Amino acid sequence: MKTLDWAVLVFVLLFIVIYGIYKSKKVKTSASFLGGKSNPWWMVGLSIMATQASAITFLSTPGQAYHDGLGFVQFYFGLPLAMVILCVWVLPKFFKMNVLTAYEYLEKRFGLSTRILTAILFLIQRGLAAGITVFAPAIILSTILGWNLMVTNIVIGALVTLYTLVGGTEAVSQTQKQQMIVIFIGMFLAFFLIVHKLPLDLNDALLYSGQMGKINPVSFEFDMNNRYNIWSAFLGGTFLFLSYFGTDQSQVQRYLTGKSLKEARLGLLFNGLFKIPMQFFILFIGVMVFVFFQFEKTPLNFNPLSQKLENTAAYQTLNTEFNQVHEDKKQKIIEWKSGHSEEVMSELKVLQAKEITIRKDVKTLIDKEAPEIESNDKDYVFIYYILNYLPTGIVGLLIAVILSAAMSSTSSELNALATTTVVDIYKRNFAPNISEKNI
């Protein structure tokens, strides 16, 4: 990263933090856990999306599409149905009982023991998840950029903790609004820049990637070994999203900040309708990265730590084969472009199959010779493209996108952990008569 990239990165992150604290409202009662219940539907929707979209979404999803195409988008097909069910049957109960947490509702329905058990389970699993939300992208960024892993974790965690502690729920909502703006700007810039750099026009890029099996958003095949198809989306996905958005306080707290039941419903429906196009767009960027790298030499494995094996005889043999396949494929694509010959496309598919086999052999080699290195490199594909092919300044912006996503998810988790601890554990069991001012 160059000086301009660092300047953009620091400016964006500091602006988000300072803006969130500045815009937060100082509510001196338990209503502050819900930001004074003053958010309009669009802010509720953005906050819900920001909570769900972690840094791994923007690091791994393009890499997922690079390897496997658009099929992952089916994972979200059950989301709109889950949002409708929650809007009709769950949200009215939460608002009617005026609860602060989902577990407060469970006590009124099933008793105190159920509330305490579910609250404790949430604190454990979401506490662990909050650490992973920061740690996972920090590992990738420290590996690629050479950052100190501990320092990266501390800086991200400190920034999030600062505005979450000082500004509370309102600061979380305000920062998530800015974070989503940064994320959308960054991803659209990444898309337009990669399309601009493609040696093929967009129509040829779509046709080529489709022939290579990358344009495959829907699969109707009932296959128990296939994780992503229309059946798993509507059967498993719907119940998964019902449990996450209906019982996980990090999400429940987001839509309870709506200033009315109507606003909360609209926010949830906005998330249900907009999430699928957003994920499709991120995956589509990965498909374009795939087309771009048909003309650019890539490493055998995108994880830079795999370079430790590059001096071994086995690695060099595979690299020689890979280079030859890459050059043959590039020439064949140019030949195919002139006439869209089916015969040439058949030859390209053979070459693509050879490349996939070589990459699998490299992963097997890594697992055997250096098992401490992560051989699954999908998390490193998009960041490799960013750092090596995007202009100065844009690199800093997209790194800010990744860190903003990590911060947006973590802030909601910290906010929900604090609310559950105070409301469901401390106030309910140890200080039932505590005043609103002292909560």
N, C-alpha and C positions, 0 to 999 in steps of 0.2 A: 504494500500500500504506500502511495506517495503522500506528500504533505497535504495536497488538496483533499484527498480521500479522508485523511484523518480529521481535517477541518470540518468537512461535511458530516462525518460520523459524530464527532463531539457536539457540533452545533445542534443536530437533529435530536440527539438524546437529551441534551441539557434543556433544549427548548420544550420538549415534551414534559419533562419533570417539572420545570419551573411553571409552565402554563397550567399544569394540573393542580399544583399547589395554590397558584394564584386564583384559579377559578373555583376552588372548593369552597363550600359554604360551612360556616362554623355552627352546626346544629348541636345544641348542648343536651340532647336527650337521646333515648334509645333509637329515635327515628333516624339518627345519623348513620345507623347501620344500613339503612336503606336510602341514604342520600336525601332524606327529607321527602322521599316518594314524589319527586318532582320531574322525572325524566320523561321527555316525549317518546313516542314509539320508535322513531328512527334512531335515537340514542340508545334505547333499550336493545334494538336489533343489532346495532354495531357493537355494543358491549358484549352481547351474547356471542357474536361471531369472533370477536377478539379473544374472548376467554377460550373458545374451542380451538382457534387457530394458533398453535404453538410454533416455535421456531422450526421444529422438525417438519411442519407442514410445508414450509418454503425451502427447506434444505432437501428433504427426502422425496417429496411428491414429484418434482421434475425428474429426479433420478429414477423413480418408479416408472414413469412414463417412458423414459429413455430405454429402459430394459424391456418393459412389458406392455407399453401402450396405454390406452385410455381406460382400460377395464376397471381400474381402481375407483372410477367415479361412481360405479354401481353401489359401492359401499354406502353412499349417501341417499340412495333412492327411497329408503324407508323414512327419511327425515321429515318430509312434508306431512306424511300420514301421522307420525308421532306428534308433530306440532299441533295438528288439528285435534287429536285426541286430548292432548294436554289443555288446549284452549277451551274445549267444551266441558271436560269433566274435572280437571284438576285446578286450574287457575281460579275459577269462581269460589272454590272452597278455601283456598289460601287467602283470597281477598276478603271473603265474608268473615272469616275468623280473625283477620287482621294479624296474621302471624309474622314473626321476624325470620323464622327458619322453617324448613320442611319438617324438622324433627319436633318442633313445637306442635305442629298439626298432628303428628303421630301420637303424642301424649293424649291429646283430646279424643283421639279415636281408639287407641289401644292401651293407654296407661303410661305411667312414668318410666317403668323399666324398659319399655320399648324405645322411648325417647332417648334415654341415657345410652342404651346399647347402640342404637343407630348413630348417635352423635359421636360416640367414642370410635366406632368403626370408621366413620367419615374422617375424623381427626387423624387416625393412623394412616389410612390409605391415601388421603389427599395430602397429608404432610410429606409422605414419601414421594408422591407424584410431583409435588412442588419442587423438591430437590432435583428430580430427574429433568423437569422442565428447563431448569437452568443448566444442569450438568451436561446433558446430552449435546446441545449445540456448542457448549463451551469446549467439549472434547474435540469436536470437528474443527471449530475455528482455531483452537490452539494448535492442532495438528497441521492445518493448512497454512496459517499465518505465522506460526512460531511463537504465539503468545504464551505466556506462562499460564498454565491451567488454573492454578489456585487464584492468581490475580484476576483472571477473567471471571471466575465464579464470584469472587468477592465484589468486584466492581458492579456486575449485573445485579447481584443480590442487594448490595448497598443502595443502589439507585431505586430499585423497586421498593425496598423497605422504607426508604426516606419518604417518598410521596404517599405511600399507603398509610404510614404511621401518622404523618402530619395532616394529610387531607382527608383520610378515611374513604368511605365509599364514593363520595362525590368526586374526589381526586382520581380514583380508579376509573370512573365513568368518563371524566373529562380527558384523561390521558389516553384511554382506549380509543376515543374519538380521533385524537390526533394520530395515534399509532396506526389506525386503520387507513387514514388518509395517506400517511407515509407509505404503508404497505401497498395500497392500490397504485399510487404514483410510481413506486419502484418497480412493481411487476409489469405495469403497462409499458414503462420505458424499456425494460428487459425484453419484452415481446417485440416491440417495434424495432429495436436495435438488431435483434437476431434475424427478423424477417428481412431487414434492410441488408444484412450481411450475407444472406443465403445466396449461393451460386445459382440456385434454381428459383424461378418465380413461384409465387405461393400456390398456384394451381398444380404445377409439377411437383412441388414439395408435398402437397396433400396426396396426390396420386401415388407418388413414390412411397411415402410412409404408409399409405393404405395397403399397397402391395406387399409391404414388409410386415404387415400385421400389427401396425401401431394404432390405426384408427379403428378401434374395436370397443366402443363404449358400452355395448349391451351384448350379453351372452344369455341365450335362452336354454342352453344345454344344462340339463340336470346332472351335475357331476359333483359327488361328495368330496372329491379331491381338489376341486376348484374353489378357492376362497371367494372369488368375485364373480357372481352371476346374478341374474334377476331374482332368483329364488332365495338366495342367501340375503339379498338386499332387503326384500320385503318381509321375510320371515325373521331372520336374525337381526337385521339392521333396525327394524321398527322397534323391537323390544329393547335393543341396546340403547337407542336414543330416548325411549320412554324412561328408562332407568336413569340415564345420565341427566337429562333435562328436568325430570320430574322429582328426583330425590337427591341429587348432588347439590349441596348448598352453594358451591361456587357458581352454578348456573341459576339455581332458584333465586339467589340474591340479586342476580342481574335483572330478572324480569319483575321482581317485587319492587324495584326502584321506580317502576312506571307510575305516573301520577294518577292512573285509574286502571280499572280492569280492562277497559277498551284499549288503552295505550299498551299495556302489557301483552295483550293478545296480538295486537298488530306487530309488536316487536318480535314475538315468537314466530308469527307467520312470515314476516320479512326474512328472518333467519332461515326458515324452512324453504322458502322460494329462492333466495339468493345464494344460499350455500352451494347448491349443486352447480350453477353456472360458474361460481368462483373456483371451485375445485376443478371443474372441466377446463377452465382457462389456465390454471396452474399446470395441470397435466399437459395441456396443449403446448405450453412453453417447452416442456420436456421433450415432446415429440419434435418440435422445431430444433431443439438442441441436438437430437438424434440425426436429423437431416443435415444440420450444419457440420457435424463431426464425420459425415461421410466424405467430406473434402478436406478435413483437418486431421493431422496425425494426433492421436490420443495415446495416453499411457495404457499399458496392458491392464492395469488396475488403477482406478482413480485415487485410491488411498495412497498418499505420498509415502507412507511408511513402507509400502511394498517395494520401494526402490532399494531397500536393504538387500534384496535378492537379485538385483539386476546384474551382478557380476558372476552369478552362478551359471554353470553350463546349461542347465535345464531352462532357466529363464531366458538366456540369450538365444537358445534354439527356438523357443516359443516366440520371442520378439522378432526374429528373422522371418518366421512364417507369417506373423501378424502383419509386418510391414509389406510383405509381398501381396497378401490378401487385400490390404488397404489400397495399394496402388492399382491392383487389378480392378477392384471395385470402383475406384474413382474414374478410371478410364471407361468402364462399362456404363456408369451413370451418364457420362457425357455422351456416349454412343446412344444410350436409351433416350436421352432428352431430345435428340434430333427427330426420332420417329415413333417413340413409345412402342418399340417392338416387343412382342410377347416373348420371343425367343431370347432376346437380350435380358428381359426381366427374369426369365427362368435361370439364366446364368448368374444374375445378381443374387437371386435367392440362394443358390448354391454357395456363393461366396459369403453371403451373410451367415449361413449355417456354419461355415468353416470358422468365421470370426467368433461366433458364439461358442463354438467348441473350444477354441483357443483360450478365450476368456475363462471358461469353466476350468480348463486345465491349469491356468494361472492360479485360480482360487484354490484348487486342490493342492498345488505346490505351496502356496502360502500357508494353508492349514497344516501341511505336513512339516515344512521346514521352519516356519515362524508362527506357531499357533497363537502367540500373543497379539498378532496383527489382525485386525478385522478385515476379512477377505471380501465380505459383502460391501461393495463400494458405492451403492446407490446414493448414500448420503453425501458423497463427495463429487458427484457429477456436475451439479449445477454450480457449486462454489468454484470448481475448477474452471468452468466456462466464464464465470464472472471475473475471476482474477486474471485470466489470460487473454480475454478477448473484448472486454468492455473498456470504454474510455475512462480516463482519470476523472474522478468526481462521481461518476455513476457507480463505480466500485464502492466508494464510501457510502453512498446512498443505499445500495443493496445490502451491505453489511449492517447498516442501520435498520433496514427492514427486518433482517433476521433477528437482531437483538431486540427490536421493538416487539416482535411477535413473542419472544421469550418473556419480555417484561410484562406484556399485556396478560398473558396466561397466568404468570406467577402472581401478579398483583391481585387478580380475582381470587386466586387460591389463598393467598395470605389474608385477604379481607374476609373470606368465608371462614377460614380457620379461626380468626379472631372473634367473629360474630358467634360462631358455634361454641367456642370456649366460654365466652362471657355469658351468653344468653342461656344456652342449654346445660352447661356444666356449673359455672360459678354462681350465676344469679338464681337459677332454679333450685340448686341443692345447698348452697352455702350462704347466700345472702338474699333470700326471697323478699326482704323488706327494704332493700337498698333503694335510695332515691334515684330518680331519673338523672339528676345532675351528677351523681357520683358513679354512674355506670362507666 
